[in-house]
Amino acid sequence: MSEFTEAMAQLAGGVAVVTVKDDRDDVGNTVSTLLSVSAEPPLILVSLTSSSYLTELLLRRDRWAASLLADGQQTIASRFATPGRPGARLLLAGTPHHRGSLSEALIVDGGVAALEAETTRVVPAGDHTLFLAAVLSVDYIDATRSPLVRLRSRYRPVG
């Protein structure tokens, strides 16, 4: 682990699963770099490894979903973070989920919130690609649940 990577691991980040529906399959990844950019208009930004399959799909498909995970959903976060994994539908087998009405992407139920978004700008940034997106809808919010965060390379509950 580089000194820079270790330094950045000291900063807690919310954990989300970003999903997109492709023509053949549903694809998703766990991310801890998802942030609010603007309230008016509502904009979010997600940072993905440029070489990832999800990045390739998001360059072709503008609409996607982000499920903000809650404490207790560490297994889901781990499934979507594992390299060489199967499609998102198999990863969510036995886990409550539904399709977003605007993105058609899979949305994980039981998190703290879920959003549907449409990419408005793509920015190359080193070994990552930044996707700036307009929020199309807030699928759900559950403020009674504690969010899941990643800190020092581990998933942790807040509180």
N, C-alpha and C positions, 0 to 999 in steps of 0.2 A: 504494500500500500504506500503510495507516494505521500510525502508530507502534506501536499495540497489536499489530497483525498482524505487524509486523516483529519486535517483541520475542518473540512467541510462536513465530516461525519459528526462533528460536535453540534451542528445546527439541526434541530428537529424539523421534520417535514411531514405533512399529512400524507397518508397513504391512500391512493385511489387505483382503480382498475379502469383503464381506457380501452374501449372496445369499438370495433367497426365491423359492419356487415360487408363482406366481399361477395362477389357473385357465387363463389363456390363454398365459402365457409365463413364462420365468425372468428375474428382474431382479436386478441387482447393482450395487454401487458400491465403489470404493476408499475406504478410510477410514484415517486415522492417529490417530483418537481412539477406540481400543478399549482398555479396561483391565480388569484384575482388580479386583474389589470385595471379594470374600470367598472364603476357601478352604473354610470350613464354615458354611453350605452353599456350594458353588461358584457364584459370581455374577460376571457381567461387565456392563460398561456400554459402549454405543456411542452416539456423538453424531452425528446426521445433520442436514443442512440441512432445516429444516421444510418448505420448498417442494419438496423432491425427490420424485420418483415413488416411490423406495424407501421414504421415510417414509410416504407414503400407503398403500403396500402393507403395511408393518409395523404400521400402525394397524388393518389388517383381518386380517392373518395373524400369529399369535403365534409360530410356529416358523420358525427361520431358521438359517443356517450362517455361520460365519466361517472363512475360510482365511487363516492367517497366513503371508505370503509370505516366500520366501527370496531371497537374492542370486541374480541370474540370472533373476528373474521380474519385472523392471522393465517389460517389454513388457505383461505381463498387468495390472500396476498401472496403466499408462498407458491401456490399452484401457478399463478400467472407470472411469477418471476423466474420460474425454472426454464432453462434453455431446452430447446428441442421438444417442447410440450405439444400435445394435440390441440385441436381447435377448441375455441371457447365453449361451445355447447357441451363437449365432453368434460371440460374442466368444471362446468357448473352443474353437471348431472347430480341430482339429489340436493342441490342448493336452490332456494327460491330465487327466481329471476323472471324477467319479462322483457319484451322488446319495446324500445322507445318508439312512440308513434311518429316522430319526425325524422329520426335517424335510422330506424329499423335495427339499431345496434342493441346488443344484449345489455340489460341493466341489472345489477345485483341488488336484490331486495335486502332490507335489514341493515343498511349502512346508515350514516348520518345525513346523507343527501345524495342526490343524483341529478346530473345535468345532461342536456343534449346540446350539442354545439355544432357550429359550421365554421370551418377554417376560412379566415379572411386574408391571412398573410403567412408566408413560410419564410423563415430566416435561417440560413446555415450558420452554425456557431461552433467552430472547432469540430470535435468528433460527434456533436449533437445537431439536431434540427429542432428549431423552435416553431411551434404551431400556435399562432395567435388566432383566437376564434370568438365569434359572437355567440352568446348563449341564446339558444332558441327557446328553451324551456327549462324550468326547474321541475324535474319529474316528481321528487318528493323531498321532504326535510323531516328528520326526526331528531329534534334537539334534546330528547330525553336520553339518547345514547351517547356514550363517550367515544370520541374519535380515536382511530388507530394512527399512531405516528411511527416514523422510522428515525431512530437516534442511535449513533455509534454502531451502525450496521445491524441493528436489531429492531424488530417490531415491538412497540411498547404501547400500553394504554396510557391515556391522559387521566390524571386525577389521583 
